[in-house]
Amino acid sequence: MQKQIDPRVMAELREILDPAGVVSRPGELNVYECDGWTIEKSVPQLLLRPRSTAEVSALLRVLHRHNLPFVPRGAGTGLSGGCLPLAPVMICTSRMNRILAIDARNRRIEVESGVVNLNVSAAVKGAGLFYAPDPSSQAACTIGGNIAENSGGPHTLKYGVTTNHVLGVEIVLPDGEVVELGGSIEEPCGYDLVGAVVGAEGTMGIVTRATLRLLREPETHRTLLAIFDQVEAATRAVSAIVASGIIPGAIEMIDHLIIRAVVDAFHVELPLAAGAVLIIELDGLGAGIDEQAGRVTEMVRASGASEVRLARDEAERALLWKARKRAFGAVGRLAPNYATHDGVVPRTRLPEILQRITRISQSHQLSIGNVFHAGDGNIHPIVLYDERDPDQVRRAIAAGHDILKACVELGGSLSGEHGIGVEKINQMPLVFTPEDLAAMVELRHVFDPDERSNPGKVIPQPGACVEVAAPRRQAAL
C-alpha cells in the first residue's frame, strides 16, 4: 500500500513546476500504471515532469524532507517492471530532452536523460558518427532509461551494451544533491562509479545528464537473411560464425511463430514455412567485406541453411531490420497479451535452451515465440496469454520463471538488457548468495541510504524465495 501524500506536500511540489509538469487526475495517471511488463500494474498518486536538473533536485529535496519514496521513469518502454510505481510519486524525465553539446572531433556527445535514443545518432549522422546501443524500442526509449537498464540491442554483439558507451553522468541523489560521476575522459582514475549507476535501475537516484561515446559509421554493410528448416540448425550456424573469428555487427534469430506474425504485420518477404531465420549483418571497411560475406554464406549453408539472401540495397536492408525491431509489436496479432522475457545463455547452449523452452511451452500449455540476439546468447522468449483468464496469467508467470531457471542451469544469467525490475526480483537468489545481495544493498546505501529511490526493485528482501506467485499488484478499477 502506497503512503498517501499530504496535500501540503503536493502544494510544495506544484510550486516547483509549471502546470504541464504536474499530473494528478486519475484518468491521466492510469497511463503510467506499468511499463512493457504489463502483468503487474499500479497507479501513482502524482506524476511530476521536470524540465531541468535544478527542478529534479528541488523536487527530491521536498520528498526527502517528508520521507516520501519516488519512482524514476523515462519513456516507459522497459520490459521488467522497472518503473512500476510502487511509490506514491513518479518523476518522469521525458521533458528533459535537449542535446547539450556535440564534440565530433573527440567522438562524444552530452545529452539530457530524456533524449530519445535514435535522436542521438540522428544528431551526429552528418559528422559520420553514430551511437551504438540500439534497443528495438530506440525510436521511443530515452537515454535515461537505457542507462537505468543497461540496454543493449541487436548490434551489441560487436559494440557492447550501454555501459560500454557512457563516459559520465550527472545524477541527483535522493536527498537532492547533484553529483557528477566520470566525465569526458576515456579512462578516468579511481573506482568506476559510472559503471555502478548504469544498470542500477534507478535505485541510486535520477540520472539527468550523460556524456556518451560516439563511434565512426562503418564504411559499408552486408546484410544476409539465412533461412533454416530447423531452429537447431540456425543455432549451429551462430556458433560456427563466431568460432571462425568473424564478428558480425549483429546476428538475430526469428522463429516460425514470430515469422508468421511479422509477415502478417509488415508484408516482409520471409518464408512462412521456415523453422527459423537469421539476420546476419557484417559491417566495416569495403575492402574484404564481400569476402567475409561469402565465408559466412558458406558456413550457414554448411550448418543447414536452405537459402541465403543478400539485401540488394539499403531499402531491403531497412525492411529486414524493420521486421526484426518491430517483431514484438507484431506479436499482438497472435494473442491478446504477451510477456517478453530476457535471459542469457552461452552461445553453445542455444540449442538446449530452445529445447527447454519448447518443453516449458508444452508443460504450461501456452505458445512461446522466440526472437533474440543469437550472437551473444541473449534470448527473448515471448509468452502468449490472455490476461482476462487468471489461470493463463498464473501459467505465463510460471513459464517465465521456468525459462530463467533453465538459463541459470545452463550457465547463463537472468538478464541481458531488460533488467530485474519486479519481474525477476525473487529469482535473484538463483544467481547470488545472501552475502552477494547484502553487498549490493551496502553499495546502494552509499547513494540512497533510506532506499527511497525506486523501492522494491532489483534486490529482494532477505529471505525472499523463488516460488511462483500471482501478480502482487493490479491496476485500480
C-alpha positions in Angstrom: 0.0 0.0 0.0 1.4 3.4 -1.0 1.9 6.1 1.6 -0.7 8.8 1.0 0.7 12.2 0.0 -0.2 15.1 2.3 -2.0 17.9 0.3 0.5 20.4 1.8 3.4 18.3 0.3 1.6 18.3 -3.1 1.3 22.0 -2.9 5.1 22.3 -2.3 5.8 20.1 -5.3 3.4 22.0 -7.6 5.2 25.3 -6.8 8.4 24.0 -8.4 7.0 23.0 -11.8 4.9 24.7 -14.4 1.3 23.4 -14.7 2.1 21.0 -17.5 4.7 19.4 -15.2 2.2 18.1 -12.7 -0.3 15.3 -13.5 -2.7 14.3 -10.7 -6.1 13.4 -12.4 -6.8 9.6 -12.1 -7.7 9.2 -15.7 -4.3 10.6 -16.8 -2.3 8.7 -14.2 -3.7 5.4 -15.4 -1.4 5.8 -18.4 1.6 5.3 -16.1 0.4 2.2 -14.3 3.0 -0.1 -15.9 5.8 -0.3 -18.5 6.1 -3.1 -21.1 5.8 -5.7 -18.3 2.1 -5.4 -18.2 1.3 -8.3 -15.9 1.8 -6.1 -12.8 0.1 -2.7 -12.6 -0.1 0.1 -10.0 -1.1 3.7 -10.4 0.9 6.6 -8.9 -0.8 9.3 -6.9 1.2 12.0 -8.5 3.3 12.4 -11.7 6.0 15.1 -11.9 7.6 16.1 -15.2 10.6 18.4 -14.6 12.5 20.2 -17.3 15.9 20.6 -15.7 18.3 19.2 -13.2 17.6 22.1 -10.9 13.9 21.2 -10.8 14.7 17.5 -10.2 16.9 18.5 -7.3 14.2 20.8 -5.8 11.6 18.0 -6.1 13.8 15.5 -4.4 14.7 17.9 -1.6 11.0 18.2 -0.8 10.4 14.4 -0.9 13.5 13.9 1.3 12.2 16.3 4.0 8.9 14.4 4.1 10.4 11.0 3.8 8.5 10.1 0.6 9.8 7.5 -1.9 9.6 8.0 -5.6 9.9 6.2 -8.9 12.0 7.5 -11.8 10.6 6.9 -15.3 11.8 7.5 -18.8 9.6 6.6 -21.8 8.1 3.5 -20.1 9.4 1.1 -22.7 11.1 -1.2 -20.2 10.1 -4.9 -20.0 10.7 -5.9 -16.4 8.5 -3.6 -14.4 11.5 -1.3 -13.6 9.3 1.8 -13.4 6.2 0.1 -11.9 5.0 2.8 -9.4 5.4 1.1 -6.0 5.9 4.6 -4.5 3.3 7.4 -4.5 5.4 9.9 -6.6 6.6 9.2 -10.1 9.2 11.5 -11.7 9.4 11.4 -15.5 12.4 12.9 -17.2 10.9 12.8 -20.8 10.7 16.6 -21.0 14.5 16.9 -20.3 15.2 16.2 -24.0 18.0 18.6 -25.0 21.2 17.7 -26.8 23.6 19.9 -24.9 26.9 19.6 -26.7 28.5 17.6 -29.6 32.2 17.1 -29.8 32.7 15.3 -33.1 36.5 15.5 -33.1 36.7 13.6 -29.8 33.6 11.5 -30.6 31.4 12.3 -27.7 28.0 13.9 -27.1 26.4 15.4 -24.0 22.6 14.9 -23.6 19.8 15.2 -21.1 18.3 12.0 -19.9 15.0 12.4 -21.8 16.7 12.5 -25.2 15.3 9.6 -27.4 18.0 7.0 -28.3 17.5 7.3 -32.1 17.8 11.1 -31.9 21.4 10.8 -30.6 22.6 9.1 -33.8 20.4 11.5 -35.9 22.2 14.5 -34.4 25.7 13.3 -35.4 24.9 11.5 -38.6 26.2 14.4 -40.6 29.6 14.0 -39.0 29.7 10.3 -39.9 29.2 9.2 -36.4 26.6 7.1 -34.5 25.6 5.9 -31.0 26.0 2.1 -30.9 23.4 0.8 -28.4 20.2 0.3 -30.4 17.3 -1.3 -28.4 14.3 -2.4 -30.5 12.4 0.5 -28.9 15.1 3.0 -29.9 12.6 5.2 -31.7 10.9 5.8 -28.3 13.2 4.9 -25.4 15.3 7.5 -23.7 18.9 7.7 -22.7 18.0 7.9 -19.0 16.0 4.6 -19.3 18.8 3.0 -21.3 21.3 3.9 -18.6 18.9 2.6 -15.8 18.5 -0.8 -17.5 21.9 -1.0 -19.3 20.1 -1.5 -22.5 21.5 -3.4 -25.5 20.1 -4.2 -28.9 20.9 -6.2 -32.0 24.4 -4.7 -32.5 25.7 -5.3 -29.0 27.4 -8.5 -30.3 30.1 -6.3 -31.8 29.7 -2.9 -30.0 28.6 -3.8 -26.5 25.8 -2.5 -24.3 25.1 0.9 -22.8 27.7 0.7 -20.1 30.4 0.5 -22.8 29.3 3.8 -24.2 28.7 6.1 -21.2 31.7 8.2 -20.1 30.0 10.2 -17.4 26.6 11.0 -15.8 25.1 13.7 -13.7 22.9 12.1 -11.1 20.6 13.7 -8.5 20.7 11.7 -5.3 17.5 11.1 -3.2 18.3 13.9 -0.9 18.5 16.4 -3.8 22.3 16.6 -4.0 23.6 16.8 -7.6 26.7 14.7 -8.3 28.8 14.3 -11.4 30.5 10.9 -12.0 33.0 10.2 -14.7 33.2 12.9 -17.4 34.6 13.3 -20.9 37.9 11.4 -20.2 38.1 8.0 -21.8 39.9 6.2 -19.0 39.4 8.0 -15.6 41.3 7.0 -12.5 39.7 5.5 -9.4 36.6 3.4 -8.9 34.2 3.0 -11.8 31.2 4.7 -10.1 29.6 5.3 -13.5 29.5 1.6 -14.0 27.8 1.2 -10.7 25.0 3.6 -11.7 24.5 2.1 -15.2 22.2 -0.8 -14.8 21.1 0.2 -11.2 17.6 0.6 -12.5 17.1 4.0 -10.8 17.8 2.7 -7.3 20.6 5.2 -6.7 18.9 8.4 -7.8 17.8 10.1 -11.0 20.3 10.5 -13.9 19.6 13.8 -15.5 22.5 14.2 -18.0 25.1 11.9 -19.7 28.2 12.1 -21.7 28.1 9.4 -24.4 30.8 7.8 -26.6 30.2 8.0 -30.3 31.6 5.7 -33.0 32.6 6.2 -36.6 29.9 4.9 -39.0 31.1 1.8 -40.8 32.1 2.3 -44.4 29.6 -0.3 -45.6 27.3 -3.1 -44.6 26.3 -6.5 -45.9 23.1 -7.9 -44.5 22.2 -11.5 -45.1 19.0 -13.4 -44.5 19.7 -17.1 -43.8 16.6 -19.5 -43.9 16.5 -22.7 -42.0 14.0 -25.6 -41.8 15.0 -26.2 -38.1 15.9 -23.9 -35.2 18.7 -26.2 -34.1 20.5 -25.7 -37.5 20.2 -21.9 -37.1 21.9 -22.1 -33.7 24.7 -24.2 -35.0 25.3 -21.6 -37.7 25.6 -18.9 -35.0 28.4 -20.8 -33.2 30.2 -21.6 -36.5 30.3 -17.9 -37.5 31.7 -16.7 -34.1 34.1 -19.6 -33.9 35.5 -18.6 -37.3 36.8 -15.3 -35.9 34.3 -13.2 -37.8 32.4 -10.9 -35.5 29.3 -9.6 -37.3 27.7 -6.4 -36.2 24.6 -8.4 -35.4 23.2 -12.0 -35.6 19.5 -12.1 -34.9 17.2 -15.1 -34.9 13.4 -15.2 -35.5 11.5 -18.5 -35.2 8.5 -19.8 -37.1 5.8 -18.3 -34.8 7.2 -14.8 -35.0 7.9 -15.1 -38.7 4.2 -15.6 -39.2 3.3 -12.5 -37.1 5.9 -10.3 -38.9 4.8 -11.3 -42.4 1.2 -10.6 -41.5 2.0 -7.3 -39.9 4.6 -5.8 -42.3 4.3 -7.9 -45.5 8.0 -8.7 -45.4 9.2 -11.5 -47.8 10.0 -14.1 -45.2 9.3 -17.8 -45.8 6.3 -18.8 -43.8 7.4 -22.5 -43.9 10.8 -21.8 -42.3 11.6 -23.1 -38.8 13.8 -20.0 -38.2 15.7 -17.3 -40.0 18.9 -15.5 -39.1 19.6 -11.8 -39.9 23.4 -11.5 -40.1 24.9 -8.1 -40.6 28.5 -7.5 -41.4 30.0 -4.0 -41.3 33.3 -2.3 -41.6 35.7 -1.4 -44.5 34.6 -2.0 -48.0 37.8 -3.9 -48.7 37.3 -7.5 -47.8 33.7 -7.3 -46.7 32.4 -9.3 -49.7 34.9 -12.0 -49.0 33.6 -12.1 -45.4 30.0 -12.3 -46.6 31.0 -15.2 -48.9 32.6 -17.1 -46.0 29.6 -16.5 -43.8 27.3 -17.8 -46.6 29.4 -20.9 -46.9 29.2 -21.5 -43.1 25.5 -21.1 -42.8 24.9 -23.3 -45.8 27.2 -26.0 -44.2 25.1 -25.6 -41.0 21.9 -26.5 -42.8 20.6 -23.2 -44.3 18.2 -24.0 -47.2 18.7 -20.5 -48.7 20.8 -17.4 -48.1 19.7 -14.0 -49.4 21.8 -10.8 -49.6 20.0 -7.5 -49.2 20.4 -5.8 -52.6 20.2 -2.2 -51.4 19.6 0.0 -48.4 15.8 -0.3 -48.8 16.0 -4.1 -48.5 18.3 -3.9 -45.5 16.0 -1.4 -43.8 13.0 -3.7 -44.4 14.8 -6.6 -42.7 15.6 -4.6 -39.7 12.1 -3.2 -39.6 10.8 -6.8 -39.4 13.3 -7.6 -36.6 12.8 -4.4 -34.5 9.1 -4.4 -34.7 8.6 -8.1 -34.1 7.4 -7.5 -30.6 4.6 -5.3 -31.8 3.6 -7.8 -34.5 3.0 -10.4 -31.7 -0.2 -8.6 -30.8 -1.7 -10.4 -33.8 -1.2 -13.7 -32.1 -2.7 -13.2 -28.6 -4.4 -10.5 -26.5 -1.3 -10.3 -24.3 2.3 -11.3 -24.2 5.3 -11.2 -21.8 8.7 -10.7 -23.3 11.5 -12.4 -21.2 15.2 -11.8 -21.2 17.6 -14.5 -20.2 21.2 -15.2 -21.3 23.0 -18.5 -22.1 26.4 -19.3 -23.6 26.1 -19.3 -27.4 26.9 -23.0 -27.4 23.9 -23.8 -25.2 21.3 -22.1 -27.5 20.0 -25.4 -28.9 19.5 -26.7 -25.3 17.7 -23.6 -24.1 15.4 -23.6 -27.1 14.5 -27.3 -26.5 13.8 -26.4 -22.8 11.6 -23.5 -23.9 9.6 -25.9 -26.2 9.1 -28.3 -23.2 8.1 -25.4 -21.0 5.6 -24.2 -23.6 4.0 -27.7 -23.7 4.1 -28.0 -19.9 2.2 -24.7 -19.3 0.0 -25.1 -22.4 1.0 -21.7 -23.7 2.5 -20.7 -27.1 6.0 -19.2 -26.8 7.8 -17.5 -29.7 11.4 -16.6 -30.0 13.1 -13.5 -31.4 16.5 -12.7 -30.0 20.2 -11.7 -30.1 21.6 -15.1 -31.1 25.1 -13.8 -31.4 25.6 -13.2 -27.7 23.1 -15.7 -26.3 20.6 -13.1 -25.2 17.2 -14.8 -25.6 13.8 -13.1 -25.7 11.1 -15.8 -25.4 7.7 -14.3 -25.9 5.0 -16.0 -23.8 1.5 -15.5 -25.2 -1.5 -15.4 -22.9 -4.9 -13.7 -22.2 -5.0 -11.5 -19.1 -8.8 -12.0 -18.9 -8.0 -15.6 -17.8 -6.4 -15.6 -14.3 -5.1 -19.1 -14.8 -3.4 -18.1 -18.0 -1.7 -15.2 -16.2 -0.5 -17.6 -13.5 0.8 -20.0 -16.1 2.5 -17.2 -18.0 4.4 -16.1 -14.9 5.4 -19.7 -14.1 6.6 -20.3 -17.6 8.8 -17.2 -17.4 10.3 -18.3 -14.1 11.0 -21.8 -15.6 12.7 -20.3 -18.6 15.0 -18.1 -16.4 15.8 -21.0 -14.1 16.8 -23.0 -17.2 19.1 -20.2 -18.3 20.9 -20.2 -15.0 21.2 -24.0 -15.0 22.8 -23.8 -18.4 25.5 -21.4 -17.2 23.7 -18.2 -18.1 22.0 -15.3 -16.2 18.7 -13.7 -15.5 19.0 -10.7 -17.8 21.0 -9.4 -20.8 19.4 -6.0 -21.2 15.9 -5.7 -19.7 17.0 -5.6 -16.1 15.5 -7.2 -13.0 12.7 -4.8 -12.0 9.9 -6.6 -10.3 9.6 -9.4 -12.8 12.8 -11.2 -11.7 13.5 -9.8 -8.2 12.6 -13.0 -6.4 14.8 -15.1 -8.7 18.0 -13.2 -7.8 18.9 -15.9 -5.2 19.3 -18.3 -8.2 22.4 -16.4 -9.1 23.5 -14.5 -6.0 24.2 -15.7 -2.4 22.8 -13.8 0.6 26.2 -12.3 1.1 26.3 -11.1 -2.6 22.9 -9.4 -2.1 23.9 -7.8 1.2 27.0 -6.3 -0.6 24.7 -4.9 -3.3 22.5 -3.3 -0.5 25.6 -1.7 1.0 26.6 -0.2 -2.3 23.1 1.1 -2.8 23.1 2.7 0.6 26.1 4.8 -0.4 23.8 6.6 -2.8 20.4 6.0 -1.2 20.7 5.1 2.5 16.9 5.2 3.0 16.0 3.2 -0.1 13.5 5.8 -1.3 14.6 5.8 -4.9 12.6 3.2 -6.9 11.9 1.0 -3.8 11.0 -2.7 -4.3 13.2 -3.2 -7.3 16.2 -5.3 -8.2 17.3 -6.6 -4.8 14.9 -8.9 -2.9 14.2 -8.6 0.7 16.1 -11.0 3.0 14.6 -14.5 2.9 12.8 -13.9 -0.4 12.1 -17.2 -2.3 11.8 -18.1 -5.9 8.3 -19.6 -5.7 5.8 -18.7 -8.4 3.2 -16.2 -7.1 0.3 -14.4 -8.6 0.9 -10.8 -9.6 1.3 -8.7 -6.4 -0.3 -5.6 -7.8 -3.2 -4.9 -10.2 -4.5 -1.8 -11.8 -7.1 0.1 -9.9 -10.6 -0.3 -11.4 
